[in-house]
């Protein structure tokens, strides 16, 4: 019985990597909304590709906690745009999140962002 509980209920450890030069999505999105010239068409296509790749992965691993506070963006206009998805603690739940609660009928918050709808 001890083996059963330790094997089936253990969700041990985590791994963290500090990323430099990244800001919260809220900060970056606000900046992009304020000054549309900061994000070129090529950069927006790159961001859309990275964002959609991230939400596909989130859906597959059933991570229901992706919002602007746990998505980091590194954007240097004209040079680089990268994403860092942090806080994946709700990934791989025992039950699928779409079936768990009648109060949270569709838990994926990233659906409200325009890049998810394109």
Chimera marker file (.cmm) of the C-alpha trace (Angstrom):
<marker_set name="trace">
<marker id="1" x="0.000" y="0.000" z="0.000" r="1" g="1" b="0" radius="0.5"/>
<marker id="2" x="2.865" y="2.402" z="0.788" r="1" g="1" b="0" radius="0.5"/>
<marker id="3" x="4.330" y="1.768" z="-2.671" r="1" g="1" b="0" radius="0.5"/>
<marker id="4" x="0.958" y="2.446" z="-4.329" r="1" g="1" b="0" radius="0.5"/>
<marker id="5" x="0.569" y="5.877" z="-2.727" r="1" g="1" b="0" radius="0.5"/>
<marker id="6" x="4.157" y="6.935" z="-3.292" r="1" g="1" b="0" radius="0.5"/>
<marker id="7" x="4.052" y="5.807" z="-6.928" r="1" g="1" b="0" radius="0.5"/>
<marker id="8" x="0.610" y="7.110" z="-7.915" r="1" g="1" b="0" radius="0.5"/>
<marker id="9" x="0.408" y="10.370" z="-6.002" r="1" g="1" b="0" radius="0.5"/>
<marker id="10" x="3.953" y="11.676" z="-6.121" r="1" g="1" b="0" radius="0.5"/>
<marker id="11" x="4.413" y="14.778" z="-8.263" r="1" g="1" b="0" radius="0.5"/>
<marker id="12" x="7.942" y="15.530" z="-7.308" r="1" g="1" b="0" radius="0.5"/>
<marker id="13" x="10.124" y="18.487" z="-7.997" r="1" g="1" b="0" radius="0.5"/>
<marker id="14" x="10.264" y="21.230" z="-10.513" r="1" g="1" b="0" radius="0.5"/>
<marker id="15" x="12.832" y="22.886" z="-12.697" r="1" g="1" b="0" radius="0.5"/>
<marker id="16" x="13.269" y="26.623" z="-13.096" r="1" g="1" b="0" radius="0.5"/>
<marker id="17" x="15.496" y="28.617" z="-15.388" r="1" g="1" b="0" radius="0.5"/>
<marker id="18" x="15.907" y="32.366" z="-14.991" r="1" g="1" b="0" radius="0.5"/>
<marker id="19" x="15.521" y="34.235" z="-18.274" r="1" g="1" b="0" radius="0.5"/>
<marker id="20" x="17.096" y="37.659" z="-18.791" r="1" g="1" b="0" radius="0.5"/>
<marker id="21" x="15.681" y="40.406" z="-20.946" r="1" g="1" b="0" radius="0.5"/>
<marker id="22" x="12.077" y="39.187" z="-20.800" r="1" g="1" b="0" radius="0.5"/>
<marker id="23" x="9.060" y="41.188" z="-19.613" r="1" g="1" b="0" radius="0.5"/>
<marker id="24" x="5.521" y="40.174" z="-18.728" r="1" g="1" b="0" radius="0.5"/>
<marker id="25" x="3.105" y="39.910" z="-21.630" r="1" g="1" b="0" radius="0.5"/>
<marker id="26" x="0.922" y="42.568" z="-19.992" r="1" g="1" b="0" radius="0.5"/>
<marker id="27" x="3.768" y="45.098" z="-20.189" r="1" g="1" b="0" radius="0.5"/>
<marker id="28" x="4.689" y="44.234" z="-23.763" r="1" g="1" b="0" radius="0.5"/>
<marker id="29" x="1.079" y="44.102" z="-25.018" r="1" g="1" b="0" radius="0.5"/>
<marker id="30" x="0.418" y="47.523" z="-23.454" r="1" g="1" b="0" radius="0.5"/>
<marker id="31" x="3.487" y="48.924" z="-25.191" r="1" g="1" b="0" radius="0.5"/>
<marker id="32" x="2.424" y="47.424" z="-28.535" r="1" g="1" b="0" radius="0.5"/>
<marker id="33" x="-1.111" y="48.819" z="-28.130" r="1" g="1" b="0" radius="0.5"/>
<marker id="34" x="0.261" y="52.276" z="-27.307" r="1" g="1" b="0" radius="0.5"/>
<marker id="35" x="2.760" y="52.435" z="-30.188" r="1" g="1" b="0" radius="0.5"/>
<marker id="36" x="1.779" y="50.283" z="-33.169" r="1" g="1" b="0" radius="0.5"/>
<marker id="37" x="5.098" y="51.007" z="-34.907" r="1" g="1" b="0" radius="0.5"/>
<marker id="38" x="7.043" y="48.944" z="-32.342" r="1" g="1" b="0" radius="0.5"/>
<marker id="39" x="5.917" y="45.654" z="-33.884" r="1" g="1" b="0" radius="0.5"/>
<marker id="40" x="6.696" y="45.220" z="-37.577" r="1" g="1" b="0" radius="0.5"/>
<marker id="41" x="4.584" y="42.948" z="-39.758" r="1" g="1" b="0" radius="0.5"/>
<marker id="42" x="7.387" y="40.364" z="-39.844" r="1" g="1" b="0" radius="0.5"/>
<marker id="43" x="7.736" y="40.477" z="-36.048" r="1" g="1" b="0" radius="0.5"/>
<marker id="44" x="3.984" y="40.118" z="-35.605" r="1" g="1" b="0" radius="0.5"/>
<marker id="45" x="3.998" y="37.036" z="-37.855" r="1" g="1" b="0" radius="0.5"/>
<marker id="46" x="6.883" y="35.586" z="-35.827" r="1" g="1" b="0" radius="0.5"/>
<marker id="47" x="5.056" y="36.333" z="-32.570" r="1" g="1" b="0" radius="0.5"/>
<marker id="48" x="1.832" y="34.790" z="-33.891" r="1" g="1" b="0" radius="0.5"/>
<marker id="49" x="3.747" y="31.645" z="-34.881" r="1" g="1" b="0" radius="0.5"/>
<marker id="50" x="5.400" y="31.350" z="-31.447" r="1" g="1" b="0" radius="0.5"/>
<marker id="51" x="2.157" y="32.141" z="-29.600" r="1" g="1" b="0" radius="0.5"/>
<marker id="52" x="0.113" y="29.594" z="-31.549" r="1" g="1" b="0" radius="0.5"/>
<marker id="53" x="2.831" y="26.980" z="-31.064" r="1" g="1" b="0" radius="0.5"/>
<marker id="54" x="2.666" y="27.627" z="-27.316" r="1" g="1" b="0" radius="0.5"/>
<marker id="55" x="-1.142" y="27.336" z="-27.133" r="1" g="1" b="0" radius="0.5"/>
<marker id="56" x="-1.109" y="24.059" z="-29.064" r="1" g="1" b="0" radius="0.5"/>
<marker id="57" x="1.376" y="22.687" z="-26.535" r="1" g="1" b="0" radius="0.5"/>
<marker id="58" x="-0.709" y="24.064" z="-23.642" r="1" g="1" b="0" radius="0.5"/>
<marker id="59" x="-3.788" y="22.324" z="-25.031" r="1" g="1" b="0" radius="0.5"/>
<marker id="60" x="-1.968" y="19.017" z="-25.474" r="1" g="1" b="0" radius="0.5"/>
<marker id="61" x="-0.502" y="19.045" z="-21.953" r="1" g="1" b="0" radius="0.5"/>
<marker id="62" x="-3.792" y="20.485" z="-20.627" r="1" g="1" b="0" radius="0.5"/>
<marker id="63" x="-2.218" y="23.539" z="-19.042" r="1" g="1" b="0" radius="0.5"/>
<marker id="64" x="-5.182" y="25.704" z="-18.064" r="1" g="1" b="0" radius="0.5"/>
<marker id="65" x="-3.224" y="28.465" z="-16.367" r="1" g="1" b="0" radius="0.5"/>
<marker id="66" x="-1.734" y="30.379" z="-19.299" r="1" g="1" b="0" radius="0.5"/>
<marker id="67" x="-2.434" y="34.084" z="-18.926" r="1" g="1" b="0" radius="0.5"/>
<marker id="68" x="-0.470" y="37.314" z="-19.282" r="1" g="1" b="0" radius="0.5"/>
<marker id="69" x="1.225" y="36.941" z="-15.897" r="1" g="1" b="0" radius="0.5"/>
<marker id="70" x="2.912" y="33.679" z="-16.822" r="1" g="1" b="0" radius="0.5"/>
<marker id="71" x="3.894" y="34.472" z="-20.362" r="1" g="1" b="0" radius="0.5"/>
<marker id="72" x="7.129" y="36.403" z="-20.792" r="1" g="1" b="0" radius="0.5"/>
<marker id="73" x="8.180" y="38.154" z="-23.984" r="1" g="1" b="0" radius="0.5"/>
<marker id="74" x="11.577" y="39.352" z="-25.120" r="1" g="1" b="0" radius="0.5"/>
<marker id="75" x="11.203" y="41.950" z="-27.848" r="1" g="1" b="0" radius="0.5"/>
<marker id="76" x="13.957" y="44.122" z="-29.205" r="1" g="1" b="0" radius="0.5"/>
<marker id="77" x="12.349" y="45.971" z="-32.148" r="1" g="1" b="0" radius="0.5"/>
<marker id="78" x="13.946" y="45.011" z="-35.436" r="1" g="1" b="0" radius="0.5"/>
<marker id="79" x="16.129" y="42.352" z="-33.840" r="1" g="1" b="0" radius="0.5"/>
<marker id="80" x="14.477" y="39.631" z="-31.747" r="1" g="1" b="0" radius="0.5"/>
<marker id="81" x="11.133" y="38.416" z="-30.485" r="1" g="1" b="0" radius="0.5"/>
<marker id="82" x="10.903" y="35.346" z="-28.244" r="1" g="1" b="0" radius="0.5"/>
<marker id="83" x="8.454" y="33.838" z="-25.744" r="1" g="1" b="0" radius="0.5"/>
<marker id="84" x="9.039" y="32.142" z="-22.410" r="1" g="1" b="0" radius="0.5"/>
<marker id="85" x="6.077" y="30.237" z="-21.015" r="1" g="1" b="0" radius="0.5"/>
<marker id="86" x="6.416" y="30.027" z="-17.232" r="1" g="1" b="0" radius="0.5"/>
<marker id="87" x="4.328" y="28.451" z="-14.451" r="1" g="1" b="0" radius="0.5"/>
<marker id="88" x="3.238" y="25.170" z="-15.972" r="1" g="1" b="0" radius="0.5"/>
<marker id="89" x="2.105" y="23.825" z="-12.608" r="1" g="1" b="0" radius="0.5"/>
<marker id="90" x="-1.410" y="22.922" z="-13.762" r="1" g="1" b="0" radius="0.5"/>
<marker id="91" x="-0.181" y="20.861" z="-16.720" r="1" g="1" b="0" radius="0.5"/>
<marker id="92" x="-0.938" y="17.131" z="-16.928" r="1" g="1" b="0" radius="0.5"/>
<marker id="93" x="-3.988" y="17.052" z="-14.623" r="1" g="1" b="0" radius="0.5"/>
<marker id="94" x="-5.634" y="13.763" z="-13.661" r="1" g="1" b="0" radius="0.5"/>
<marker id="95" x="-8.905" y="14.697" z="-15.397" r="1" g="1" b="0" radius="0.5"/>
<marker id="96" x="-9.231" y="16.761" z="-18.554" r="1" g="1" b="0" radius="0.5"/>
<marker id="97" x="-9.963" y="20.386" z="-17.571" r="1" g="1" b="0" radius="0.5"/>
<marker id="98" x="-12.850" y="20.702" z="-20.033" r="1" g="1" b="0" radius="0.5"/>
<marker id="99" x="-14.713" y="17.988" z="-18.114" r="1" g="1" b="0" radius="0.5"/>
<marker id="100" x="-13.850" y="18.849" z="-14.532" r="1" g="1" b="0" radius="0.5"/>
<marker id="101" x="-16.147" y="21.695" z="-13.548" r="1" g="1" b="0" radius="0.5"/>
<marker id="102" x="-19.402" y="23.168" z="-14.706" r="1" g="1" b="0" radius="0.5"/>
<marker id="103" x="-18.219" y="26.530" z="-13.317" r="1" g="1" b="0" radius="0.5"/>
<marker id="104" x="-15.170" y="26.646" z="-15.558" r="1" g="1" b="0" radius="0.5"/>
<marker id="105" x="-16.637" y="25.545" z="-18.863" r="1" g="1" b="0" radius="0.5"/>
<marker id="106" x="-13.708" y="26.577" z="-21.066" r="1" g="1" b="0" radius="0.5"/>
<marker id="107" x="-10.581" y="27.176" z="-19.003" r="1" g="1" b="0" radius="0.5"/>
<marker id="108" x="-8.123" y="28.237" z="-21.698" r="1" g="1" b="0" radius="0.5"/>
<marker id="109" x="-7.766" y="31.986" z="-21.210" r="1" g="1" b="0" radius="0.5"/>
<marker id="110" x="-5.499" y="32.482" z="-24.201" r="1" g="1" b="0" radius="0.5"/>
<marker id="111" x="-8.535" y="32.197" z="-26.502" r="1" g="1" b="0" radius="0.5"/>
<marker id="112" x="-9.321" y="35.869" z="-25.888" r="1" g="1" b="0" radius="0.5"/>
<marker id="113" x="-6.069" y="37.086" z="-27.481" r="1" g="1" b="0" radius="0.5"/>
<marker id="114" x="-6.262" y="38.042" z="-31.141" r="1" g="1" b="0" radius="0.5"/>
<marker id="115" x="-3.293" y="35.846" z="-32.112" r="1" g="1" b="0" radius="0.5"/>
<marker id="116" x="-5.213" y="32.768" z="-30.966" r="1" g="1" b="0" radius="0.5"/>
<marker id="117" x="-8.152" y="33.662" z="-33.188" r="1" g="1" b="0" radius="0.5"/>
<marker id="118" x="-6.182" y="34.076" z="-36.424" r="1" g="1" b="0" radius="0.5"/>
<link id1="1" id2="2" r="1" g="1" b="0" radius="0.2"/>
<link id1="2" id2="3" r="1" g="1" b="0" radius="0.2"/>
<link id1="3" id2="4" r="1" g="1" b="0" radius="0.2"/>
<link id1="4" id2="5" r="1" g="1" b="0" radius="0.2"/>
<link id1="5" id2="6" r="1" g="1" b="0" radius="0.2"/>
<link id1="6" id2="7" r="1" g="1" b="0" radius="0.2"/>
<link id1="7" id2="8" r="1" g="1" b="0" radius="0.2"/>
<link id1="8" id2="9" r="1" g="1" b="0" radius="0.2"/>
<link id1="9" id2="10" r="1" g="1" b="0" radius="0.2"/>
<link id1="10" id2="11" r="1" g="1" b="0" radius="0.2"/>
<link id1="11" id2="12" r="1" g="1" b="0" radius="0.2"/>
<link id1="12" id2="13" r="1" g="1" b="0" radius="0.2"/>
<link id1="13" id2="14" r="1" g="1" b="0" radius="0.2"/>
<link id1="14" id2="15" r="1" g="1" b="0" radius="0.2"/>
<link id1="15" id2="16" r="1" g="1" b="0" radius="0.2"/>
<link id1="16" id2="17" r="1" g="1" b="0" radius="0.2"/>
<link id1="17" id2="18" r="1" g="1" b="0" radius="0.2"/>
<link id1="18" id2="19" r="1" g="1" b="0" radius="0.2"/>
<link id1="19" id2="20" r="1" g="1" b="0" radius="0.2"/>
<link id1="20" id2="21" r="1" g="1" b="0" radius="0.2"/>
<link id1="21" id2="22" r="1" g="1" b="0" radius="0.2"/>
<link id1="22" id2="23" r="1" g="1" b="0" radius="0.2"/>
<link id1="23" id2="24" r="1" g="1" b="0" radius="0.2"/>
<link id1="24" id2="25" r="1" g="1" b="0" radius="0.2"/>
<link id1="25" id2="26" r="1" g="1" b="0" radius="0.2"/>
<link id1="26" id2="27" r="1" g="1" b="0" radius="0.2"/>
<link id1="27" id2="28" r="1" g="1" b="0" radius="0.2"/>
<link id1="28" id2="29" r="1" g="1" b="0" radius="0.2"/>
<link id1="29" id2="30" r="1" g="1" b="0" radius="0.2"/>
<link id1="30" id2="31" r="1" g="1" b="0" radius="0.2"/>
<link id1="31" id2="32" r="1" g="1" b="0" radius="0.2"/>
<link id1="32" id2="33" r="1" g="1" b="0" radius="0.2"/>
<link id1="33" id2="34" r="1" g="1" b="0" radius="0.2"/>
<link id1="34" id2="35" r="1" g="1" b="0" radius="0.2"/>
<link id1="35" id2="36" r="1" g="1" b="0" radius="0.2"/>
<link id1="36" id2="37" r="1" g="1" b="0" radius="0.2"/>
<link id1="37" id2="38" r="1" g="1" b="0" radius="0.2"/>
<link id1="38" id2="39" r="1" g="1" b="0" radius="0.2"/>
<link id1="39" id2="40" r="1" g="1" b="0" radius="0.2"/>
<link id1="40" id2="41" r="1" g="1" b="0" radius="0.2"/>
<link id1="41" id2="42" r="1" g="1" b="0" radius="0.2"/>
<link id1="42" id2="43" r="1" g="1" b="0" radius="0.2"/>
<link id1="43" id2="44" r="1" g="1" b="0" radius="0.2"/>
<link id1="44" id2="45" r="1" g="1" b="0" radius="0.2"/>
<link id1="45" id2="46" r="1" g="1" b="0" radius="0.2"/>
<link id1="46" id2="47" r="1" g="1" b="0" radius="0.2"/>
<link id1="47" id2="48" r="1" g="1" b="0" radius="0.2"/>
<link id1="48" id2="49" r="1" g="1" b="0" radius="0.2"/>
<link id1="49" id2="50" r="1" g="1" b="0" radius="0.2"/>
<link id1="50" id2="51" r="1" g="1" b="0" radius="0.2"/>
<link id1="51" id2="52" r="1" g="1" b="0" radius="0.2"/>
<link id1="52" id2="53" r="1" g="1" b="0" radius="0.2"/>
<link id1="53" id2="54" r="1" g="1" b="0" radius="0.2"/>
<link id1="54" id2="55" r="1" g="1" b="0" radius="0.2"/>
<link id1="55" id2="56" r="1" g="1" b="0" radius="0.2"/>
<link id1="56" id2="57" r="1" g="1" b="0" radius="0.2"/>
<link id1="57" id2="58" r="1" g="1" b="0" radius="0.2"/>
<link id1="58" id2="59" r="1" g="1" b="0" radius="0.2"/>
<link id1="59" id2="60" r="1" g="1" b="0" radius="0.2"/>
<link id1="60" id2="61" r="1" g="1" b="0" radius="0.2"/>
<link id1="61" id2="62" r="1" g="1" b="0" radius="0.2"/>
<link id1="62" id2="63" r="1" g="1" b="0" radius="0.2"/>
<link id1="63" id2="64" r="1" g="1" b="0" radius="0.2"/>
<link id1="64" id2="65" r="1" g="1" b="0" radius="0.2"/>
<link id1="65" id2="66" r="1" g="1" b="0" radius="0.2"/>
<link id1="66" id2="67" r="1" g="1" b="0" radius="0.2"/>
<link id1="67" id2="68" r="1" g="1" b="0" radius="0.2"/>
<link id1="68" id2="69" r="1" g="1" b="0" radius="0.2"/>
<link id1="69" id2="70" r="1" g="1" b="0" radius="0.2"/>
<link id1="70" id2="71" r="1" g="1" b="0" radius="0.2"/>
<link id1="71" id2="72" r="1" g="1" b="0" radius="0.2"/>
<link id1="72" id2="73" r="1" g="1" b="0" radius="0.2"/>
<link id1="73" id2="74" r="1" g="1" b="0" radius="0.2"/>
<link id1="74" id2="75" r="1" g="1" b="0" radius="0.2"/>
<link id1="75" id2="76" r="1" g="1" b="0" radius="0.2"/>
<link id1="76" id2="77" r="1" g="1" b="0" radius="0.2"/>
<link id1="77" id2="78" r="1" g="1" b="0" radius="0.2"/>
<link id1="78" id2="79" r="1" g="1" b="0" radius="0.2"/>
<link id1="79" id2="80" r="1" g="1" b="0" radius="0.2"/>
<link id1="80" id2="81" r="1" g="1" b="0" radius="0.2"/>
<link id1="81" id2="82" r="1" g="1" b="0" radius="0.2"/>
<link id1="82" id2="83" r="1" g="1" b="0" radius="0.2"/>
<link id1="83" id2="84" r="1" g="1" b="0" radius="0.2"/>
<link id1="84" id2="85" r="1" g="1" b="0" radius="0.2"/>
<link id1="85" id2="86" r="1" g="1" b="0" radius="0.2"/>
<link id1="86" id2="87" r="1" g="1" b="0" radius="0.2"/>
<link id1="87" id2="88" r="1" g="1" b="0" radius="0.2"/>
<link id1="88" id2="89" r="1" g="1" b="0" radius="0.2"/>
<link id1="89" id2="90" r="1" g="1" b="0" radius="0.2"/>
<link id1="90" id2="91" r="1" g="1" b="0" radius="0.2"/>
<link id1="91" id2="92" r="1" g="1" b="0" radius="0.2"/>
<link id1="92" id2="93" r="1" g="1" b="0" radius="0.2"/>
<link id1="93" id2="94" r="1" g="1" b="0" radius="0.2"/>
<link id1="94" id2="95" r="1" g="1" b="0" radius="0.2"/>
<link id1="95" id2="96" r="1" g="1" b="0" radius="0.2"/>
<link id1="96" id2="97" r="1" g="1" b="0" radius="0.2"/>
<link id1="97" id2="98" r="1" g="1" b="0" radius="0.2"/>
<link id1="98" id2="99" r="1" g="1" b="0" radius="0.2"/>
<link id1="99" id2="100" r="1" g="1" b="0" radius="0.2"/>
<link id1="100" id2="101" r="1" g="1" b="0" radius="0.2"/>
<link id1="101" id2="102" r="1" g="1" b="0" radius="0.2"/>
<link id1="102" id2="103" r="1" g="1" b="0" radius="0.2"/>
<link id1="103" id2="104" r="1" g="1" b="0" radius="0.2"/>
<link id1="104" id2="105" r="1" g="1" b="0" radius="0.2"/>
<link id1="105" id2="106" r="1" g="1" b="0" radius="0.2"/>
<link id1="106" id2="107" r="1" g="1" b="0" radius="0.2"/>
<link id1="107" id2="108" r="1" g="1" b="0" radius="0.2"/>
<link id1="108" id2="109" r="1" g="1" b="0" radius="0.2"/>
<link id1="109" id2="110" r="1" g="1" b="0" radius="0.2"/>
<link id1="110" id2="111" r="1" g="1" b="0" radius="0.2"/>
<link id1="111" id2="112" r="1" g="1" b="0" radius="0.2"/>
<link id1="112" id2="113" r="1" g="1" b="0" radius="0.2"/>
<link id1="113" id2="114" r="1" g="1" b="0" radius="0.2"/>
<link id1="114" id2="115" r="1" g="1" b="0" radius="0.2"/>
<link id1="115" id2="116" r="1" g="1" b="0" radius="0.2"/>
<link id1="116" id2="117" r="1" g="1" b="0" radius="0.2"/>
<link id1="117" id2="118" r="1" g="1" b="0" radius="0.2"/>
</marker_set>
